[in-house]
Amino acid sequence: MVLTNKRLSDETFYAQREEVLQQWSTGRYVNMDEAIEYHKNLPENKIFALKLLKAKESGKTLIQPRAGVALIPDHIKLLKYLQNEGEADLLPTTIDSYTRQNRFGKAQMGIEESIKEGKSLLNGFPAVNHGIYGCRQIIEAMDVPVQVRHGTPDARLLAEITYNGGFTSNEGGGISYNIPYAKNADLTQTLLDWQYVDRLTGMYEEAGASINREPFGPLTGTLVPPCISHSVAIIESLLAAEQGVKNITVGYGQCGNLLQDVAAIKTLQALTEEYLRKYGYDNVDVTTVLHQWMGGFPQDEAKAFSVISWGSTVAALSGATKVIVKTPHEAIGIPTMEANAQGLRCTKQIISMLSDQTVSGKDMNDESEIISSETRCIIEKVFELGEGDIAVGTVRAFQAGVLDIPFAPARVNAGKLLPVRDNDGAVRIFNPGNLPLTPELLDFHKQKVDARAKEENRKASFQMVIDDVYAISNGRLVGRPK
């Protein structure tokens, strides 16, 4: 297939679908007509899109954890605990690593070994192997909406099974579930595969069953300049909207500077809506998600709660529609359900306390303008490279380094862009690589980095970047020299 940002024809979609549903035995039970009726009969409290829109209208920030284990009864127990004891507004089903790579045979072995050992030996829920009715057991056991969260370059069968199983939200995209996750996945093919997922989502939408789509915001963590993650979110939103998606949640990973993070969430909402309208997608509902700190965590639980609280503050003050919550066990490994619930309750308390407060002023306006200007520079160049086609432009932009995600493993990623923190902890650009920023914007970043170097009495160098990566584990945001 030739990649272009055009809605897939029914002929193209159904030709692919025959092959997709044969990837694993559970695919033979997929029935879209029956699934749509199932979705239409779900109560409103289980529909992700509706809950997000109500939260946006009321100015409420919803809380959502990460969680997933191998076996259905254990997964239900875990999610019920997070719903009831953690007070989660939205629930996840995190998918295991084998399923993310479409290694369904290995996932099946993981299920069987988990049954023998009496505990989960997979790092998530193997939804494809459990099939439609396994998924429906999850949906029917919960009182709040459930989302599929994964990291899959080719999520076509996963989407078919989970949509048929009643899930009403699906995270990911052709860029955000490739470049930060995979080394050798072909970008063109990944974009094509996610066009299928988005077209499937659009078909459900057109039949009256709304499914929320959420590009993965944080990409590679806490040193991603907002203009980079914003550009990816906007591109994936435009690609999804072309395929008929009507409810999109764009995300951003907390970087650590309060002013920049609040400005980032606010501009992300505005810029996504701006570009959707500009290209004729006027009836798409846009909401936002703030991902709490995605970098290293302190091992001490009390200190870890401070990091969680900081992310909760950003979510509240930025007016994010929802926040993805971390746990005090982040530095240790997979959290207990009790620790997961503690993180949720901590977040909910802070959001409640800050619900009537806002952050504004000249500095906020200036930061918002910088982020918006940088993002527009990138998006406009991507369209230019694609000669008006954002899908084609995306592939060419990565080839040219116009789109460049710091620290990403993908071979297609240029890896020339280097971020660093300024003297206030905001993420700035140390080496712009081939980013298409104006001379004025590049000079702004240079001044910010030089000001930090002067304060620390050292030359601006790559050592600053290294220091920033390890800073939070040492209780600091900016990697100061000892």
C-alpha positions, 0 to 999 in steps of 0.5 A, a space after each residue: 500500500 502507498 501511504 497517504 492521508 486519505 480515508 481507507 476505502 471499504 475495499 482496502 480496509 476489508 481486504 486487510 481485515 481478512 488477514 488481520 483476523 487470522 493472526 490468532 485464533 480469537 480473531 475468528 470470533 470478531 463480529 463488528 455488528 454484534 460489537 456495535 450493539 454491545 457498545 450501544 447498550 453499555 451504560 453511560 458510566 462505562 463510556 470513556 468519551 462521555 466521561 471525558 466530555 463531562 469532565 471537560 465541561 465541568 472543569 474536573 480533572 479525572 484520575 487514571 492509573 496504569 495496571 495489568 496482570 496475566 489472568 482475568 480473575 486477578 486483573 478484575 480483582 486489581 482493577 476493582 481495588 483501584 476503582 473502589 479503594 483508589 477512587 479511580 475515575 478511569 481504569 486501564 488495561 495495560 497490555 503485556 510485552 509479548 502481545 505488544 510485539 504480536 507474539 501471541 504464542 509466547 503470550 499464551 505460554 505466559 498465561 499457562 505458566 501464570 496459571 501453574 504458578 498462581 501469579 502473573 508471569 506477564 507484565 500486563 494483560 494478554 487481551 488477544 489471547 483472552 479474546 472477546 468474552 475475556 475482555 467483556 468480563 473486565 468491562 462488565 465487572 467495572 463501574 467506570 470506563 476502561 482503556 487499552 494501554 499498550 505500546 504496539 507498533 501493529 495494534 490492528 488485531 488488538 484493536 479488533 478484539 478489545 473493541 469487540 470486547 467493549 473497551 471504549 478507549 485505545 491509546 497509541 499511534 503510528 509515531 508514538 507507538 513506534 519511535 519511542 518503543 521500537 528499534 527497527 519498525 518501519 515507520 511507513 508500515 506503522 502509520 499504515 497499520 494505525 490508519 487501520 486502527 483509526 478507520 476501525 474506530 471511525 466505523 464504530 463511531 459512524 455506527 453510533 458507538 463512540 471510542 476515544 483515541 489517545 496518542 501517547 504523549 510522553 514519548 521518551 520521558 521528561 526531557 522532551 521539549 513540548 514542541 516535539 510532543 505537541 507536534 506528534 500529538 497534532 499529527 496523530 490527531 490529524 491522521 486519526 480524524 481523517 479516518 473518522 475518529 471523533 474523540 481524541 485525548 492529546 497527552 503531555 508528559 510532565 517535564 518538571 517546571 511548573 510554568 512550562 508544564 501548565 503552559 504546555 497542557 493549555 497550548 496542546 489543547 488550543 493547538 490541536 483544536 486549531 489544526 483540526 479546524 484548519 484542515 476541516 475536522 470541525 466536529 472532533 472533541 479534544 481533551 487532554 491528559 497529563 502524565 505524571 513524572 516519567 523519569 527516575 523516582 526516589 526509592 524512599 516512598 515519602 520522597 516518591 509521594 512528593 514527585 506524585 504530588 508535584 505531577 498532581 499539582 500540574 494536572 490541577 493547575 493546567 486544567 488537564 482533563 485527566 492525569 495518569 498517576 504514578 505509584 510510590 513503588 516506581 523505583 522498585 518495580 511493579 507496584 502492589 495494588 495497595 501502593 497503586 491506590 495510594 498514588 491515586 488517593 494522593 493525586 485526588 486529594 491535591 486535585 480537589 484542594 487546587 480545583 479553584 486555583 489557576 496560574 496566569 501572568 506574563 511569564 505564562 503567556 510568554 512560555 505559551 507563545 514560545 511553545 506555540 511558535 515552535 510547534 507551528 514551525 515544525 507542523 508547517 514544515 511537515 506539511 511542506 515536506 509532504 506537499 500537503 499530505 501530513 502522512 507523507 510529510 511525517 515519514 520525510 520529516 523523520 528522514 530529514 530530522 525535522 521531527 526528532 525525538 530525543 533518546 528514542 531507539 528507532 533507527 529512523 529517528 535522527 537523534 541529533 536533537 539534544 534537550 537540556 534544562 535551563 536555570 529554572 528547570 524548563 526543558 530547552 534545546 541544547 542542540 537543535 539538530 535539523 529542527 526548523 525553528 526560526 533564528 529568533 527561537 534558536 537564539 532564545 534557547 541559546 540564551 537560556 542555556 548560556 544563562 544556566 552555564 554562567 550560573 554554574 560556572 561551566 561551559 554549556 556542554 553535553 555533561 549538562 544533559 547527562 546531569 539532568 537525566 540523573 538529577 531527580 534521583 538525587 532529589 533535584 530537577 536541574 543537574 547542578 555540578 557537585 
